[in-house]
């Protein structure tokens, strides 16, 4: 594992993004946090006036923000050793490995789509109920899981003498940090830089398209027919909405800092979001139907802005159910359409 190599990587990534966005212009970030690495392409660095004659409205800034402290925290789990055999219990992590061109000895058993490269790789059970015997038979140096389920997975792995490591892959910022960390850990920094620079260009274009528009307040629900939870800004869908300018009522109105909060109808009615979006796990139609039946029992529901404006929708689970850098541009576009009516 190469320590400190991300600093050199920043220079390379800056050049890549600036080459792609030489005709674009933006303010850039004002953040001076030393713990945060920042890559910015800004057309003000261009010296050829012929490269800067595009209409100002068509220009955008491509920028990648990666929390270096978070990257180092991820890498600290590996004791400066690069694993030779890796198993993951996460589709999101499998996608990161696919983007970096890395092999996996085991992948989760899931109804979500795995990258084609791992189609024939050994399945090791679900993320919450892995097959410990199967994983042990693969002799992995490490088993990678989402940081959000660390406690429950640790309780299974430690008695079986299996080493686990955990990546923050439930939000967009976490995905970026995990991409950088895995690129550094496995000697795939160039591939990580390419993925992030390409992503930055697409993200900047989409975010630019909604600038100046009136941002709505939004509430995200996640769950099944058995339960529903409210989602905050540090979830995948929540982080995309934040970047598009929307206000998450769980954080701003209900003043909650928890990532997931149990569904409470009275609080929702009081918050009165402009948009209510459901990420359904399992049968989306059944979950949506049950949700509608439950909320209609509340007499104040029909007075809510989201209900009156027809802004209650179920999001595509393939785009929003599993955090994914490769799917984020499409998720951004879908969410922008819902939030801004485009």
Secondary structure, DSSP 4 states (H G I P E B T S, - for coil): --TTHHHHHHHHHHHHHHHHTTT----------TTEEEEEE-GGG---GGGG-S-GGG---EEEEEEHHHHHHHHGGGTT---SSEEES-HHHHHHHHHHT---SEE---SSPPPGGGTTSEE-B-SSSB-HHHHHHTT-SEEEEEGGGHHHHHHHHGGGT--EEEE--SSHHHHHHHHHHHHHHTT-HHHHHHHHHHHHHHHHHHHHHTTTSPPPEEEEEEE-SS-EEEE-TTSHHHHHHHHTTPEEHHHHTS----SEEE--HHHHHHH--SEEEEEESS-HHHHHHHHHHHHHTSTTGGGSHHHHTT-EEEPPHHHHTS--HHHHHHHHHHHHHHHH--
